[in-house]
Amino acid sequence: MAPRSESQTSLPSNMSRIMSESDFSAGEQIDHRDYKVRKSSLIGLINWSHVLTTFVPHAFILSTLLSITHLIYNYALRDNLVRDEIVKVLNDAIEEPVIFTVGLKVNLIICAVIYYIARMDNPVYLLNFSTFEPPSSWKVSHDEIIEMMKLQKCFTDESLSFMKRILARSGTGQATAWPPGIVQCLKGEETDNSIEGSRKEAEIVITDIVDKALKKAKVKPKEVDILVINCSLFSPTPSLCAMVVSKFGMRSDIQSYNLGGMGCSASLISIDLAKNMLQRRSTGGIALVVSTETITPNLYHGNERGFLLQNTLFRCGGAAMVLSNKLTDGRRAMYKLLNTVRVCANDANGYNAVYETQDKEGHRGVTLSKEIVKVAGRCMEKNLTTLGPYVLPLSEQIPVGVALVGRFLCKNLSKILLSLSLDSAAKKVLMSAPKHYVPDFKRGVDHFCIHAGGRAVIDGIEKNLKLELYHTEPSRAALFNYGNTSSSSIWYELQYIQDQQKTNPLKKGHRIMQVAFGSGFKCTSGVWLKL
């Protein structure tokens, strides 16, 4: 990529960024306008139920007004005998319902059809969201991170050298956030890894993002019906949900859920849970989803390399999202949720890929297995296979089906030939089998928010999905400016797409796909429509 200026770019106050040697918005790269798609394919991508339900409230009100106008005209204004007509209407309703004229019946049928379509689609909207912008006192450079590690007085020179090399290749910038309980060691104070220090970090982050999200969505705390908070490695008692309910004075009957242990994939799992809870409410409702991770109690103090990675990648961060499934909120919402897919590995390799445990000396930490790349690849393949039919046009789905059928037939034909002792013919049949067709997700998705788990994660997905540089630009920018903020990283990327990206500007009707990976091993994805 082309080098960028080190000067700071003017940005919105809530999205101040530290720019680096790597300019994500400049350089020789393919522009989004250079990527051509046939109009017939674009028509096939239209979500017609969304088109209808977007205008349901207006159409319903218009039909109701037409019905009332029709009644007034026929039974009140035509002969200017209001009192007599009202009496006649009442008599007709008792003796013979002539009030239901053809015009009125048509309007009532239209209202009924519109209401049925609206309930059938049952949309969930993202009214607004916010991300945590850490104060300058929380931000540290690579050298300061290594200095903090030295001040822990537990790491060997070999471990410090290893962490320094990892930091240099991590893709993180020189101003990412660490919690005050750890940063204070640079001022000569003792590192605070206590439960109170952890609560302080969680409270600062969560209170900030919840307050901003509710204000941006113009929602009062008592209007929230459902609260979901995910924080993988910090689960205190009382819960983080209880803290938010108490801090903001929410209703006592609020439905709250505190999710833990799901790693970086937890945000979309929380979104999916909130969606399911909202769609089970006949009167509609509002859900608040909070995604964060607490770093304070999770600093690894040993010297095993498998554990040291967590000390170099993870940073402070958080995001709060306000969801609604009220039809009246469709007009003011920013996005509509189209699909969510979750895939979880069901074997030992997947379960042990990201594992919290203790090292030989008893130091607690999270270790990454050598099989994590293969496990992540298989989970992502299953996830996108499930998601593909919902977002891809037929021009991309048909080649996938043809390749699968061709491989199936060749495999079975080779078995038959082997049973007939025709080994050479069976080998030729297997070699002639069609290759797996990798669908072009760029034909159904305009923007990609890939979990900023590290430079290697972004590079791998960019290569496998054949994405352009402007597609992975938000992920690289989020990783550089904020580091790996765990489950909230995909929201920093969406914020970047909204406020900063010039190479692929966000427009109404665009689709955004979020992809994240987490312990278990899980791959989650979600597709949003810009309204």
C-alpha positions in Angstrom: 0.0 0.0 0.0 1.1 3.5 -0.6 2.7 5.5 2.2 0.5 8.0 4.0 1.1 11.3 5.6 1.8 11.1 9.3 -0.2 14.3 9.9 -3.6 14.0 11.7 -6.7 14.2 9.5 -9.6 16.4 10.6 -12.4 14.1 11.7 -15.7 14.2 13.6 -15.2 14.7 17.4 -16.5 11.2 18.2 -14.2 9.5 15.7 -10.8 11.2 16.3 -8.2 9.0 14.7 -4.4 8.8 14.9 -3.1 8.4 11.4 0.0 6.3 10.5 2.5 5.5 7.9 -0.2 3.4 6.1 -2.9 5.5 4.4 -5.9 3.4 3.9 -7.7 6.0 1.8 -4.9 6.7 -0.6 -2.7 4.9 -3.0 -3.0 2.9 -6.2 -6.1 0.7 -5.6 -9.3 -0.3 -7.4 -12.2 2.1 -6.8 -15.7 0.9 -6.0 -16.9 2.5 -9.2 -14.6 0.3 -11.2 -16.4 -2.8 -10.0 -19.2 -3.4 -12.5 -22.4 -5.4 -11.8 -25.2 -6.2 -14.3 -28.4 -4.4 -13.6 -30.3 -7.6 -13.9 -28.3 -9.0 -11.0 -28.9 -5.8 -8.9 -32.7 -6.2 -9.4 -32.5 -9.7 -8.2 -30.9 -8.4 -4.9 -33.8 -6.2 -4.0 -35.6 -7.2 -0.8 -39.2 -6.5 -1.9 -40.7 -7.2 1.5 -38.5 -4.5 2.9 -39.6 -2.1 0.2 -43.2 -2.7 1.1 -42.8 -2.6 4.9 -40.8 0.6 4.8 -43.9 2.4 3.6 -46.4 0.4 5.6 -47.2 3.1 8.2 -47.7 5.7 5.5 -49.8 3.4 3.3 -51.9 2.2 6.3 -52.6 5.8 7.4 -53.4 6.8 3.8 -55.9 3.9 3.4 -57.5 4.7 6.7 -57.9 8.3 5.7 -59.4 7.3 2.4 -61.9 5.1 4.1 -63.0 7.8 6.5 -63.2 10.3 3.7 -65.3 7.9 1.7 -67.7 7.5 4.6 -68.0 11.2 5.3 -68.6 11.9 1.6 -71.3 9.2 1.2 -73.1 9.7 4.5 -72.5 13.2 5.7 -71.6 15.7 3.0 -73.4 14.5 -0.1 -76.9 15.7 1.0 -75.7 17.9 3.8 -77.9 16.1 6.3 -75.5 14.9 8.9 -77.9 14.0 11.6 -80.3 12.1 9.3 -77.4 10.2 7.7 -76.0 9.1 11.1 -79.4 7.7 12.1 -79.6 6.0 8.7 -76.1 4.5 9.1 -77.1 3.1 12.5 -80.3 1.7 11.1 -78.5 0.2 8.1 -75.9 -1.4 10.4 -78.7 -3.1 12.3 -81.0 -4.0 9.4 -78.7 -4.2 6.3 -75.0 -3.3 6.2 -75.1 -1.1 3.2 -72.4 1.1 4.8 -69.8 -1.3 3.3 -69.7 0.0 -0.2 -67.3 -1.3 -2.9 -64.8 1.5 -2.3 -64.8 1.0 1.4 -64.3 -2.7 1.1 -61.4 -2.2 -1.3 -59.7 0.2 1.2 -60.3 -2.3 4.1 -58.8 -5.1 2.1 -55.7 -3.0 1.3 -55.2 -2.2 5.0 -55.5 -5.9 5.9 -53.0 -6.9 3.2 -50.5 -4.2 4.2 -50.8 -5.2 7.9 -50.3 -8.9 7.0 -47.1 -8.2 5.0 -45.7 -6.1 7.8 -46.3 -8.8 10.4 -44.9 -11.4 8.1 -41.6 -9.6 7.6 -41.3 -8.5 11.2 -38.2 -6.3 10.6 -35.6 -5.3 13.2 -34.0 -1.9 12.9 -30.8 -0.5 14.2 -31.8 3.0 15.3 -28.2 4.1 16.2 -25.0 3.0 17.8 -22.0 4.4 19.6 -18.4 3.3 20.1 -16.1 4.1 23.0 -13.5 6.7 22.3 -10.8 6.3 25.0 -9.3 9.4 26.6 -5.8 10.4 25.8 -4.6 9.3 29.2 -5.4 5.7 28.2 -3.5 5.7 25.0 0.0 4.3 24.8 2.6 3.6 22.1 4.4 0.3 21.4 7.4 1.3 23.5 5.2 2.3 26.4 3.5 -1.1 26.2 6.8 -2.9 26.5 7.8 -0.6 29.3 4.5 -1.5 31.1 5.4 -5.2 30.7 8.9 -4.6 32.1 7.4 -2.9 35.1 5.3 -6.0 35.9 8.7 -7.6 36.9 7.6 -11.0 35.8 8.7 -11.3 32.1 12.0 -12.6 30.9 14.1 -10.7 28.3 13.2 -13.4 25.8 9.4 -12.8 26.5 9.8 -9.1 26.2 11.7 -9.4 22.9 9.0 -11.8 21.6 6.2 -9.3 22.5 8.1 -6.5 20.9 8.3 -8.4 17.6 4.6 -9.3 17.8 3.7 -5.7 18.3 5.8 -4.5 15.4 3.9 -7.0 13.1 0.5 -6.7 14.7 -0.9 -3.8 12.6 -1.8 -1.8 15.7 -0.9 1.9 15.9 1.0 4.0 18.4 -2.0 5.3 20.3 -4.2 2.4 21.3 -6.0 2.2 24.7 -5.0 0.3 27.8 -7.0 0.5 31.1 -6.0 3.1 33.7 -5.3 0.4 36.3 -2.4 -0.9 34.1 -1.3 2.4 32.5 -0.8 4.0 35.9 2.4 1.9 36.4 4.1 4.2 33.9 3.6 7.0 36.5 5.3 5.0 39.2 2.1 3.6 40.8 1.5 -0.1 41.3 -0.6 -2.0 38.7 -4.2 -2.4 39.8 -5.6 -5.8 38.6 -8.2 -5.9 41.4 -11.9 -6.5 41.0 -12.6 -2.9 41.8 -10.1 -1.8 39.1 -11.9 -4.1 36.7 -15.3 -2.7 37.6 -14.0 0.8 37.2 -12.8 0.1 33.6 -16.1 -1.7 32.7 -18.2 1.1 34.3 -16.4 3.9 32.4 -16.6 2.2 29.1 -20.2 0.9 29.3 -21.7 4.1 30.9 -20.1 6.2 28.1 -21.3 4.1 25.2 -24.8 3.5 26.6 -25.4 7.2 27.3 -24.2 8.2 23.8 -26.2 5.4 22.1 -29.5 6.3 23.8 -29.1 10.0 23.1 -28.3 9.4 19.5 -31.3 7.1 19.1 -33.5 9.5 21.0 -34.6 6.8 23.4 -35.1 7.2 27.1 -33.7 4.5 29.5 -37.2 3.6 30.7 -38.3 2.8 27.1 -35.8 0.0 26.8 -37.5 -3.4 27.0 -34.5 -5.8 26.5 -30.9 -5.4 27.6 -28.1 -7.7 26.4 -24.5 -7.3 27.5 -21.6 -9.5 26.4 -18.2 -9.4 28.1 -16.2 -12.6 27.7 -13.6 -12.6 30.5 -15.1 -10.5 33.2 -18.4 -11.6 34.8 -18.8 -10.0 38.2 -21.6 -10.2 40.7 -23.9 -8.2 40.5 -23.8 -8.5 36.8 -22.9 -5.8 34.3 -26.6 -5.7 33.3 -27.5 -4.9 36.9 -25.0 -2.1 36.9 -26.5 -0.5 33.7 -30.1 -0.9 35.0 -29.1 0.8 38.3 -27.0 3.5 36.7 -29.6 4.6 34.2 -32.7 3.9 36.2 -34.3 1.5 33.8 -37.6 -0.3 34.4 -37.7 -3.1 37.0 -39.4 -5.4 34.5 -36.6 -5.1 31.9 -35.5 -8.4 30.3 -31.7 -8.5 30.8 -29.1 -11.1 29.7 -25.4 -11.2 30.5 -23.3 -13.3 28.1 -19.8 -14.4 28.8 -17.1 -16.8 27.4 -18.1 -16.3 23.8 -15.0 -14.3 22.8 -14.8 -11.9 19.8 -17.9 -13.4 18.1 -20.3 -12.4 20.9 -21.6 -9.1 19.5 -23.5 -10.7 16.7 -24.7 -13.4 19.0 -26.1 -10.7 21.3 -27.7 -9.0 18.3 -29.3 -12.3 17.3 -30.6 -12.9 20.8 -32.1 -9.3 20.9 -33.7 -9.9 17.5 -35.4 -13.1 18.6 -36.6 -11.5 21.8 -38.0 -8.5 19.9 -39.8 -10.6 17.3 -41.6 -12.5 20.0 -43.2 -9.3 21.3 -46.5 -8.7 19.6 -46.5 -5.0 20.4 -42.9 -4.4 19.3 -40.1 -3.1 21.6 -36.7 -1.6 22.0 -33.5 -3.5 22.8 -30.1 -2.2 24.0 -27.1 -4.4 23.1 -23.7 -3.7 24.7 -20.4 -5.4 23.5 -17.2 -4.9 25.4 -14.2 -6.6 27.0 -12.4 -5.8 30.2 -8.6 -5.9 30.0 -7.7 -5.0 33.6 -8.0 -8.5 35.2 -6.7 -10.4 32.1 -3.1 -9.4 31.9 -1.0 -12.6 31.6 2.0 -12.7 34.0 3.8 -15.8 32.7 6.4 -16.5 30.0 4.8 -19.1 27.8 4.6 -17.8 24.2 1.1 -19.3 23.5 -0.3 -17.0 26.2 1.8 -13.9 25.5 -0.2 -13.0 22.4 -3.1 -11.7 24.5 -0.8 -9.0 26.0 0.0 -7.6 22.6 -3.2 -7.6 20.6 -6.2 -6.8 22.9 -7.2 -3.3 23.8 -9.9 -1.4 25.6 -13.1 -0.7 23.7 -16.8 -1.1 23.5 -20.0 -0.5 21.5 -23.7 0.0 22.3 -26.5 -0.6 19.8 -30.2 0.4 20.0 -32.5 -2.0 18.2 -36.3 -1.7 17.5 -38.9 -3.7 15.7 -41.6 -1.0 15.8 -42.9 -0.2 12.4 -43.0 3.5 13.2 -39.2 3.4 13.8 -38.5 2.3 10.2 -38.3 5.9 8.9 -35.7 7.1 11.5 -33.6 4.0 11.7 -30.1 3.9 10.2 -30.0 0.2 9.2 -32.3 -2.8 8.9 -31.1 -6.2 10.0 -31.4 -8.7 7.1 -29.7 -11.9 8.3 -27.7 -13.3 11.1 -25.8 -16.7 11.0 -23.9 -18.5 13.7 -21.8 -21.6 13.3 -20.0 -23.4 16.1 -17.4 -26.1 15.8 -18.4 -29.4 17.4 -15.0 -31.1 17.7 -12.1 -31.1 20.2 -9.9 -28.9 17.9 -12.5 -26.2 17.7 -13.2 -26.3 21.5 -9.5 -26.0 22.3 -8.6 -23.4 19.6 -9.0 -20.5 22.1 -8.8 -21.8 25.6 -8.5 -20.0 29.0 -6.4 -22.0 31.4 -3.2 -21.8 33.5 0.4 -22.3 32.4 2.8 -24.6 34.2 3.5 -21.9 36.8 -0.1 -21.3 37.6 -0.5 -18.0 35.7 -4.0 -17.6 34.2 -4.3 -16.6 30.5 -5.8 -17.4 27.1 -3.9 -19.7 24.8 -4.3 -20.1 21.0 -3.8 -23.5 19.5 -1.8 -24.3 16.3 -5.0 -25.5 14.7 -6.8 -22.2 15.0 -6.3 -21.2 11.3 -7.7 -24.4 10.0 -10.6 -24.3 12.5 -11.4 -20.7 11.6 -11.4 -21.6 7.9 -13.8 -24.5 8.3 -16.2 -22.4 10.5 -16.1 -19.5 8.1 -16.8 -21.8 5.1 -19.9 -23.3 6.8 -21.1 -19.9 7.9 -20.8 -18.3 4.4 -22.4 -21.4 2.9 -25.4 -20.9 5.1 -25.5 -17.1 4.5 -24.8 -17.2 0.7 -28.4 -18.1 -0.5 -29.7 -15.0 1.4 -27.4 -12.4 0.0 -26.0 -13.7 -3.3 -27.8 -13.4 -6.7 -28.7 -16.6 -8.7 -25.8 -15.9 -11.0 -23.4 -16.7 -8.1 -25.5 -19.5 -6.5 -26.0 -21.6 -9.6 -22.2 -22.2 -10.3 -21.8 -23.3 -6.6 -24.6 -25.8 -7.0 -23.3 -27.1 -10.4 -19.8 -27.6 -8.9 -21.2 -29.5 -5.9 -23.3 -31.8 -8.0 -20.4 -32.4 -10.4 -18.0 -33.3 -7.6 -20.7 -35.6 -6.0 -21.2 -37.4 -9.3 -17.5 -37.8 -10.0 -16.8 -39.1 -6.5 -19.5 -41.8 -6.7 -18.5 -42.7 -10.3 -14.9 -43.2 -9.2 -16.1 -45.5 -6.4 -18.0 -47.6 -8.9 -15.0 -47.8 -11.2 -12.8 -48.9 -8.3 -15.2 -51.6 -7.4 -14.8 -52.9 -11.0 -11.0 -52.8 -10.7 -10.7 -49.9 -13.1 -8.2 -47.9 -11.1 -6.8 -45.8 -13.9 -10.3 -44.8 -15.1 -11.3 -43.9 -11.5 -8.3 -41.7 -11.1 -9.1 -39.9 -14.3 -12.6 -39.3 -13.2 -11.5 -37.8 -9.9 -9.0 -35.6 -11.6 -11.7 -34.3 -14.0 -14.0 -33.3 -11.1 -14.9 -29.6 -11.1 -13.2 -27.5 -8.6 -15.1 -25.8 -5.7 -16.6 -22.6 -6.9 -15.9 -19.7 -4.5 -18.8 -17.3 -4.9 -18.2 -13.6 -5.3 -19.7 -12.0 -2.2 -18.9 -8.6 -3.6 -21.9 -9.1 -5.9 -24.3 -9.2 -2.9 -22.4 -7.1 -0.3 -21.1 -3.6 -0.6 -19.1 -3.2 2.6 -17.3 -5.7 4.8 -16.6 -5.4 8.5 -14.1 -8.2 9.2 -13.2 -8.7 12.9 -9.9 -6.9 13.5 -8.3 -9.9 15.2 -5.0 -9.2 13.7 -3.3 -8.4 10.4 -3.1 -12.1 9.4 -6.9 -12.6 10.0 -7.7 -9.7 7.7 -5.1 -10.7 5.0 -6.5 -14.3 5.0 -10.1 -13.3 4.5 -9.2 -10.7 1.9 -7.4 -13.4 -0.1 -10.0 -16.1 0.3 -13.0 -13.8 -0.6 -11.0 -12.0 -3.3 -11.7 -8.6 -1.8 -10.3 -5.3 -2.9 -8.2 -3.1 -0.7 -11.1 -0.7 -0.1 -13.2 -3.6 1.3 -10.7 -4.4 4.1 -9.7 -0.8 4.6 -12.2 -0.4 7.6 -10.8 -3.5 9.3 -7.2 -2.4 8.9 -8.0 1.2 10.1 -9.9 -0.1 13.2 -7.0 -2.4 14.0 -4.5 0.4 13.6 -6.4 3.0 15.6 -7.9 0.8 18.3 -6.3 -2.6 18.2 -8.2 -5.8 18.8 -11.2 -4.6 20.9 -12.7 -8.1 20.8 -16.4 -8.2 20.0 -16.8 -4.5 19.5 -14.3 -4.3 16.7 -16.9 -4.7 13.9 -18.7 -1.6 15.2 -15.5 0.5 15.1 -15.3 -0.6 11.4 -18.9 0.3 10.7 -18.2 3.7 12.3 -15.2 4.2 10.0 -17.3 3.3 7.0 -20.0 5.9 8.0 -17.7 8.8 8.9 -14.4 8.4 7.1 -14.2 6.0 4.1 -13.9 7.8 0.8 -12.8 5.0 -1.4 -16.2 3.2 -1.0 -18.6 5.8 0.4 -21.7 4.4 2.2 -25.0 5.1 0.4 -28.7 4.2 1.0 -29.5 0.7 -0.1 -25.9 -0.6 0.5 -25.5 -3.9 2.3 -22.9 -4.3 5.0 -21.7 -7.7 6.2 -20.1 -8.2 9.6 -17.9 -11.3 10.2 -16.4 -12.2 13.6 -14.7 -15.2 15.2 -14.7 -16.4 18.8 -13.9 -19.1 21.2 -15.8 -22.3 21.0 -14.9 -22.1 18.1 -17.5 -19.8 16.5 -18.0 -17.8 13.4 -20.8 -15.3 13.3 -22.0 -13.1 10.5 -24.7 -10.4 10.0 -25.9 -8.4 7.1 -27.4 -4.9 7.4 -29.2 -2.7 4.9 -28.5 1.0 5.0 -31.7 3.0 5.1 
